[in-house]
Each structure stands twice: as C-alpha cells, then as structure tokens.
Amino acid sequence: MQAEAGARHAADEDESDAEEGEGGSKRKKRLEARMHIGSLKQAAPRPDVVEVWDVTSTDPKLLVWLKVRRLQPHPWALPLPL
C-alpha cells in the first residue's frame, strides 16, 4: 500500500518537474508572453480605449480593435441625404 503511494508521489514530482522544465512554470511563461500595456497602446489606433486588463485577454489586439470599431459610426446607421 505504501509502495503504491510512494510510486504515485514520485510520478507527481516527475510531472511537476516536466511542467517547470525549461525556464520556469507555465504561469511564469504565460505572464512573460503577455503583451505589455504600452506596446498595446502603441499598436492601437485610439490608445484612450485601451484599459489595464485588456492585456489579459486571449487576443488583446482583437479586443482593442473591436472597442475602437464600436465607437465609430456605421455607414448604414447614418441618415440618408435628401
């Protein structure tokens, strides 16, 4: 019984070592890969719509583009000239 528990514990340690592998844990890699707020504001056509938590999105550039697009008037919503 104890041998099985020891084997499971050893297997868990191997998995955690494999996750941390090269360069740290998955969380650290994800945080390092995250876009910085300054670079996102530089890439945005309207930096005033970029908010601090936008960089945590799965696709921050698309999110900012949608925010900018939402604030622009749509051609079909404009009144027709008479």
The first five atom37 places (N, CA, C, CB, O) and aatype in JSON, in Angstrom:
{
  "aatype": [12, 5, 0, 6, 0, 7, 0, 1, 8, 0, 0, 3, 6, 3, 6, 15, 3, 0, 6, 6, 7, 6, 7, 7, 15, 11, 1, 11, 11, 1, 10, 6, 0, 1, 12, 8, 9, 7, 15, 10, 11, 5, 0, 0, 14, 1, 14, 3, 19, 19, 6, 19, 17, 3, 19, 16, 15, 16, 3, 14, 11, 10, 10, 19, 17, 10, 11, 19, 1, 1, 10, 5, 14, 8, 14, 17, 0, 10, 14, 10, 14, 10],
  "atom_mask": [
    [1, 1, 1, 1, 1],
    [1, 1, 1, 1, 1],
    [1, 1, 1, 1, 1],
    [1, 1, 1, 1, 1],
    [1, 1, 1, 1, 1],
    [1, 1, 1, 0, 1],
    [1, 1, 1, 1, 1],
    [1, 1, 1, 1, 1],
    [1, 1, 1, 1, 1],
    [1, 1, 1, 1, 1],
    [1, 1, 1, 1, 1],
    [1, 1, 1, 1, 1],
    [1, 1, 1, 1, 1],
    [1, 1, 1, 1, 1],
    [1, 1, 1, 1, 1],
    [1, 1, 1, 1, 1],
    [1, 1, 1, 1, 1],
    [1, 1, 1, 1, 1],
    [1, 1, 1, 1, 1],
    [1, 1, 1, 1, 1],
    [1, 1, 1, 0, 1],
    [1, 1, 1, 1, 1],
    [1, 1, 1, 0, 1],
    [1, 1, 1, 0, 1],
    [1, 1, 1, 1, 1],
    [1, 1, 1, 1, 1],
    [1, 1, 1, 1, 1],
    [1, 1, 1, 1, 1],
    [1, 1, 1, 1, 1],
    [1, 1, 1, 1, 1],
    [1, 1, 1, 1, 1],
    [1, 1, 1, 1, 1],
    [1, 1, 1, 1, 1],
    [1, 1, 1, 1, 1],
    [1, 1, 1, 1, 1],
    [1, 1, 1, 1, 1],
    [1, 1, 1, 1, 1],
    [1, 1, 1, 0, 1],
    [1, 1, 1, 1, 1],
    [1, 1, 1, 1, 1],
    [1, 1, 1, 1, 1],
    [1, 1, 1, 1, 1],
    [1, 1, 1, 1, 1],
    [1, 1, 1, 1, 1],
    [1, 1, 1, 1, 1],
    [1, 1, 1, 1, 1],
    [1, 1, 1, 1, 1],
    [1, 1, 1, 1, 1],
    [1, 1, 1, 1, 1],
    [1, 1, 1, 1, 1],
    [1, 1, 1, 1, 1],
    [1, 1, 1, 1, 1],
    [1, 1, 1, 1, 1],
    [1, 1, 1, 1, 1],
    [1, 1, 1, 1, 1],
    [1, 1, 1, 1, 1],
    [1, 1, 1, 1, 1],
    [1, 1, 1, 1, 1],
    [1, 1, 1, 1, 1],
    [1, 1, 1, 1, 1],
    [1, 1, 1, 1, 1],
    [1, 1, 1, 1, 1],
    [1, 1, 1, 1, 1],
    [1, 1, 1, 1, 1],
    [1, 1, 1, 1, 1],
    [1, 1, 1, 1, 1],
    [1, 1, 1, 1, 1],
    [1, 1, 1, 1, 1],
    [1, 1, 1, 1, 1],
    [1, 1, 1, 1, 1],
    [1, 1, 1, 1, 1],
    [1, 1, 1, 1, 1],
    [1, 1, 1, 1, 1],
    [1, 1, 1, 1, 1],
    [1, 1, 1, 1, 1],
    [1, 1, 1, 1, 1],
    [1, 1, 1, 1, 1],
    [1, 1, 1, 1, 1],
    [1, 1, 1, 1, 1],
    [1, 1, 1, 1, 1],
    [1, 1, 1, 1, 1],
    [1, 1, 1, 1, 1]
  ],
  "atom_positions": [
    [[0.81, -1.18, 0.0], [0.0, 0.0, 0.0], [0.86, 1.25, 0.0], [-0.93, -0.01, 1.19], [0.63, 2.18, -0.78]],
    [[1.87, 1.28, 0.88], [2.74, 2.45, 0.96], [3.62, 2.56, -0.28], [3.61, 2.39, 2.21], [3.97, 3.66, -0.7]],
    [[3.97, 1.41, -0.86], [4.81, 1.43, -2.06], [4.05, 2.08, -3.21], [5.25, 0.0, -2.45], [4.63, 2.84, -3.99]],
    [[2.73, 1.79, -3.31], [1.93, 2.4, -4.36], [1.83, 3.91, -4.16], [0.54, 1.77, -4.41], [1.92, 4.67, -5.12]],
    [[1.63, 4.33, -2.91], [1.53, 5.76, -2.62], [2.85, 6.45, -2.92], [1.14, 5.99, -1.15], [2.86, 7.57, -3.44]],
    [[3.95, 5.8, -2.6], [5.26, 6.37, -2.9], [5.5, 6.48, -4.4], [0.0, 0.0, 0.0], [6.07, 7.46, -4.87]],
    [[5.05, 5.47, -5.15], [5.2, 5.5, -6.6], [4.36, 6.62, -7.21], [4.8, 4.14, -7.22], [4.8, 7.3, -8.13]],
    [[3.12, 6.81, -6.67], [2.28, 7.9, -7.17], [2.9, 9.25, -6.87], [0.88, 7.81, -6.56], [2.87, 10.16, -7.7]],
    [[3.47, 9.38, -5.67], [4.1, 10.65, -5.28], [5.3, 10.94, -6.19], [4.55, 10.6, -3.79], [5.51, 12.08, -6.59]],
    [[6.09, 9.92, -6.5], [7.25, 10.09, -7.38], [6.79, 10.49, -8.78], [8.1, 8.79, -7.43], [7.43, 11.31, -9.43]],
    [[5.69, 9.9, -9.24], [5.16, 10.24, -10.56], [4.68, 11.69, -10.59], [4.01, 9.29, -10.96], [4.86, 12.39, -11.58]],
    [[4.05, 12.15, -9.49], [3.59, 13.53, -9.41], [4.77, 14.5, -9.46], [2.78, 13.74, -8.14], [4.68, 15.55, -10.09]],
    [[5.87, 14.14, -8.8], [7.05, 15.01, -8.82], [7.63, 15.09, -10.22], [8.11, 14.49, -7.83], [8.07, 16.16, -10.65]],
    [[7.63, 13.96, -10.94], [8.16, 13.96, -12.31], [7.32, 14.86, -13.21], [8.19, 12.54, -12.87], [7.86, 15.58, -14.04]],
    [[5.99, 14.82, -13.03], [5.11, 15.66, -13.84], [5.33, 17.14, -13.53], [3.65, 15.29, -13.61], [5.35, 17.97, -14.44]],
    [[5.48, 17.47, -12.26], [5.68, 18.87, -11.9], [7.04, 19.37, -12.4], [5.58, 19.07, -10.37], [7.16, 20.53, -12.8]],
    [[8.05, 18.49, -12.39], [9.35, 18.88, -12.94], [9.26, 19.09, -14.44], [10.41, 17.82, -12.61], [9.9, 19.99, -14.99]],
    [[8.46, 18.26, -15.11], [8.3, 18.39, -16.56], [7.59, 19.69, -16.9], [7.54, 17.19, -17.14], [7.91, 20.33, -17.9]],
    [[6.61, 20.09, -16.07], [5.9, 21.34, -16.32], [6.81, 22.54, -16.13], [4.68, 21.46, -15.4], [6.76, 23.49, -16.91]],
    [[7.65, 22.5, -15.1], [8.55, 23.63, -14.83], [9.73, 23.62, -15.78], [9.04, 23.59, -13.39], [10.27, 24.68, -16.09]],
    [[10.13, 22.46, -16.26], [11.17, 22.26, -17.26], [12.06, 23.44, -17.55], [0.0, 0.0, 0.0], [12.77, 23.92, -16.67]],
    [[12.03, 23.91, -18.79], [12.93, 24.96, -19.23], [12.33, 26.33, -18.97], [13.24, 24.8, -20.72], [11.33, 26.7, -19.59]],
    [[12.92, 27.08, -18.08], [12.53, 28.47, -17.89], [11.44, 28.73, -16.88], [0.0, 0.0, 0.0], [11.0, 29.87, -16.78]],
    [[11.0, 27.77, -16.13], [10.02, 28.05, -15.09], [8.69, 27.38, -15.31], [0.0, 0.0, 0.0], [8.56, 26.5, -16.16]],
    [[7.72, 27.8, -14.54], [6.4, 27.17, -14.57], [5.57, 27.71, -15.74], [5.67, 27.4, -13.25], [5.96, 28.66, -16.41]],
    [[4.44, 27.09, -15.94], [3.54, 27.52, -17.02], [3.03, 28.93, -16.75], [2.35, 26.55, -17.16], [2.87, 29.72, -17.68]],
    [[2.78, 29.23, -15.48], [2.27, 30.56, -15.14], [3.29, 31.64, -15.48], [1.9, 30.63, -13.65], [2.93, 32.69, -16.02]],
    [[4.56, 31.4, -15.17], [5.59, 32.38, -15.48], [5.74, 32.57, -16.98], [6.93, 31.96, -14.87], [5.91, 33.69, -17.45]],
    [[5.67, 31.47, -17.73], [5.76, 31.57, -19.19], [4.59, 32.37, -19.75], [5.8, 30.17, -19.82], [4.76, 33.19, -20.66]],
    [[3.39, 32.12, -19.2], [2.2, 32.84, -19.67], [2.31, 34.33, -19.36], [0.93, 32.25, -19.04], [1.93, 35.16, -20.18]],
    [[2.82, 34.67, -18.18], [2.97, 36.08, -17.81], [4.03, 36.77, -18.66], [3.32, 36.21, -16.33], [3.88, 37.93, -19.02]],
    [[5.1, 36.05, -18.99], [6.15, 36.63, -19.83], [5.68, 36.82, -21.26], [7.39, 35.73, -19.8], [6.11, 37.75, -21.94]],
    [[4.78, 35.93, -21.73], [4.29, 36.03, -23.1], [3.2, 37.09, -23.25], [3.75, 34.69, -23.56], [2.83, 37.45, -24.36]],
    [[2.68, 37.59, -22.14], [1.62, 38.58, -22.17], [2.12, 39.9, -22.76], [1.06, 38.81, -20.75], [3.24, 40.32, -22.49]],
    [[1.29, 40.52, -23.56], [1.63, 41.79, -24.18], [1.64, 42.9, -23.12], [0.63, 42.13, -25.31], [0.81, 42.89, -22.21]],
    [[2.55, 43.82, -23.23], [2.63, 44.92, -22.29], [1.63, 46.0, -22.67], [4.06, 45.5, -22.25], [1.29, 46.16, -23.84]],
    [[1.17, 46.73, -21.67], [0.14, 47.76, -21.89], [0.66, 48.86, -22.82], [-0.3, 48.37, -20.55], [-0.09, 49.37, -23.66]],
    [[1.92, 49.21, -22.69], [2.5, 50.26, -23.53], [2.55, 49.87, -25.0], [0.0, 0.0, 0.0], [2.23, 50.67, -25.87]],
    [[2.96, 48.63, -25.27], [3.03, 48.18, -26.66], [1.62, 48.03, -27.26], [3.79, 46.84, -26.76], [1.43, 48.25, -28.46]],
    [[0.65, 47.66, -26.43], [-0.72, 47.57, -26.92], [-1.27, 48.95, -27.25], [-1.62, 46.86, -25.89], [-1.97, 49.12, -28.24]],
    [[-0.95, 49.95, -26.42], [-1.4, 51.32, -26.7], [-0.74, 51.88, -27.94], [-1.11, 52.23, -25.51], [-1.37, 52.63, -28.69]],
    [[0.52, 51.52, -28.18], [1.2, 52.0, -29.38], [0.6, 51.37, -30.64], [2.69, 51.69, -29.31], [0.54, 52.02, -31.68]],
    [[0.17, 50.13, -30.54], [-0.38, 49.44, -31.71], [-1.84, 49.83, -31.98], [-0.29, 47.94, -31.51], [-2.34, 49.6, -33.08]],
    [[-2.5, 50.4, -31.0], [-3.92, 50.74, -31.15], [-4.1, 52.06, -31.89], [-4.59, 50.81, -29.78], [-3.32, 52.99, -31.68]],
    [[-5.11, 52.16, -32.76], [-5.39, 53.42, -33.43], [-5.9, 54.49, -32.47], [-6.4, 53.2, -34.55], [-5.71, 55.68, -32.7]],
    [[-6.56, 54.07, -31.39], [-7.04, 55.01, -30.36], [-6.58, 54.49, -29.0], [-8.61, 55.16, -30.4], [-7.26, 53.67, -28.39]],
    [[-5.42, 54.96, -28.52], [-4.88, 54.45, -27.26], [-5.76, 54.73, -26.06], [-3.53, 55.04, -27.02], [-5.6, 54.07, -25.03]],
    [[-6.67, 55.68, -26.15], [-7.51, 56.01, -24.99], [-8.52, 54.91, -24.66], [-8.25, 57.3, -25.23], [-9.05, 54.89, -23.55]],
    [[-8.8, 53.99, -25.58], [-9.74, 52.91, -25.29], [-9.08, 51.71, -24.64], [-10.44, 52.48, -26.56], [-9.77, 50.82, -24.13]],
    [[-7.74, 51.66, -24.64], [-7.02, 50.53, -24.05], [-7.07, 50.65, -22.53], [-5.54, 50.48, -24.55], [-6.76, 51.7, -21.97]],
    [[-7.46, 49.57, -21.87], [-7.54, 49.55, -20.42], [-6.52, 48.55, -19.88], [-8.96, 49.19, -19.94], [-6.0, 47.72, -20.62]],
    [[-6.24, 48.64, -18.6], [-5.18, 47.85, -17.98], [-5.43, 46.35, -18.14], [-5.07, 48.2, -16.49], [-4.49, 45.61, -18.4]],
    [[-6.66, 45.9, -18.0], [-6.95, 44.47, -18.04], [-7.11, 43.94, -19.46], [-8.2, 44.19, -17.26], [-7.35, 42.74, -19.63]],
    [[-6.99, 44.77, -20.47], [-7.1, 44.29, -21.84], [-5.96, 43.35, -22.22], [-7.14, 45.46, -22.8], [-6.13, 42.49, -23.08]],
    [[-4.8, 43.52, -21.59], [-3.66, 42.67, -21.92], [-3.85, 41.24, -21.44], [-2.38, 43.25, -21.32], [-3.13, 40.34, -21.89]],
    [[-4.81, 40.99, -20.53], [-5.05, 39.63, -20.04], [-5.96, 38.84, -20.97], [-5.66, 39.69, -18.66], [-6.2, 37.65, -20.74]],
    [[-6.47, 39.47, -22.01], [-7.33, 38.79, -22.96], [-6.53, 37.77, -23.76], [-8.0, 39.81, -23.91], [-5.3, 37.86, -23.85]],
    [[-7.23, 36.79, -24.34], [-6.54, 35.8, -25.18], [-6.01, 36.43, -26.46], [-7.48, 34.64, -25.52], [-4.97, 36.01, -26.97]],
    [[-6.7, 37.42, -26.98], [-6.24, 38.16, -28.16], [-6.45, 39.65, -27.91], [-7.01, 37.7, -29.45], [-7.48, 40.2, -28.3]],
    [[-5.49, 40.31, -27.27], [-5.68, 41.71, -26.89], [-5.81, 42.66, -28.08], [-4.54, 42.15, -26.03], [-6.54, 43.65, -27.99]],
    [[-5.14, 42.37, -29.18], [-5.23, 43.24, -30.35], [-6.64, 43.22, -30.93], [-4.21, 42.82, -31.43], [-7.18, 44.26, -31.31]],
    [[-7.25, 42.05, -30.99], [-8.61, 41.93, -31.49], [-9.58, 42.65, -30.56], [-9.01, 40.45, -31.65], [-10.51, 43.32, -31.02]],
    [[-9.38, 42.52, -29.27], [-10.25, 43.18, -28.31], [-10.21, 44.7, -28.47], [-9.85, 42.8, -26.89], [-11.25, 45.35, -28.46]],
    [[-9.02, 45.25, -28.61], [-8.89, 46.7, -28.79], [-9.48, 47.12, -30.12], [-7.41, 47.13, -28.7], [-10.12, 48.17, -30.2]],
    [[-9.28, 46.32, -31.16], [-9.86, 46.66, -32.46], [-11.38, 46.69, -32.37], [-9.41, 45.64, -33.53], [-12.02, 47.58, -32.95]],
    [[-11.97, 45.74, -31.66], [-13.43, 45.73, -31.5], [-13.91, 46.94, -30.7], [-13.89, 44.43, -30.81], [-14.95, 47.51, -31.01]],
    [[-13.14, 47.33, -29.69], [-13.53, 48.51, -28.91], [-13.48, 49.76, -29.77], [-12.61, 48.67, -27.69], [-14.37, 50.6, -29.69]],
    [[-12.45, 49.9, -30.58], [-12.32, 51.07, -31.45], [-13.43, 51.05, -32.49], [-10.93, 51.09, -32.14], [-14.03, 52.09, -32.78]],
    [[-13.71, 49.9, -33.04], [-14.73, 49.77, -34.07], [-16.12, 50.11, -33.53], [-14.72, 48.36, -34.65], [-16.95, 50.69, -34.24]],
    [[-16.37, 49.75, -32.27], [-17.67, 50.0, -31.66], [-17.95, 51.49, -31.51], [-17.75, 49.32, -30.31], [-19.1, 51.91, -31.55]],
    [[-16.91, 52.28, -31.33], [-17.08, 53.71, -31.12], [-17.21, 54.5, -32.42], [-15.92, 54.25, -30.33], [-17.53, 55.69, -32.39]],
    [[-16.97, 53.85, -33.56], [-17.07, 54.53, -34.85], [-18.5, 54.38, -35.39], [-16.04, 53.96, -35.86], [-19.13, 53.35, -35.18]],
    [[-19.0, 55.4, -36.06], [-20.35, 55.28, -36.63], [-20.35, 54.32, -37.82], [-20.87, 56.67, -37.07], [-19.4, 54.28, -38.6]],
    [[-21.4, 53.56, -37.93], [-21.53, 52.62, -39.03], [-22.16, 53.34, -40.23], [-22.39, 51.39, -38.61], [-23.06, 54.17, -40.04]],
    [[-21.71, 53.05, -41.43], [-22.25, 53.74, -42.61], [-23.76, 53.51, -42.79], [-21.52, 53.29, -43.85], [-24.46, 54.4, -43.29]],
    [[-24.26, 52.36, -42.42], [-25.68, 52.1, -42.6], [-26.54, 52.77, -41.54], [-25.93, 50.6, -42.6], [-27.76, 52.84, -41.68]],
    [[-25.92, 53.27, -40.47], [-26.67, 53.93, -39.41], [-26.77, 55.44, -39.64], [-26.03, 53.65, -38.06], [-27.51, 56.11, -38.93]],
    [[-26.04, 55.97, -40.6], [-26.06, 57.4, -40.87], [-27.35, 57.75, -41.63], [-24.8, 57.82, -41.69], [-27.85, 56.95, -42.42]],
    [[-27.88, 58.93, -41.39], [-29.09, 59.33, -42.12], [-28.81, 59.54, -43.6], [-29.69, 60.61, -41.5], [-27.72, 59.98, -43.98]],
    [[-29.78, 59.24, -44.42], [-29.64, 59.39, -45.86], [-29.81, 60.88, -46.23], [-30.69, 58.51, -46.62], [-30.65, 61.58, -45.67]],
    [[-29.0, 61.34, -47.18], [-29.17, 62.74, -47.61], [-30.44, 62.88, -48.44], [-27.94, 63.22, -48.42], [-30.77, 61.99, -49.23]],
    [[-31.14, 63.97, -48.27], [-32.39, 64.2, -49.02], [-32.18, 65.07, -50.22], [-33.42, 64.83, -48.13], [-33.13, 65.36, -50.95]]
  ]
}
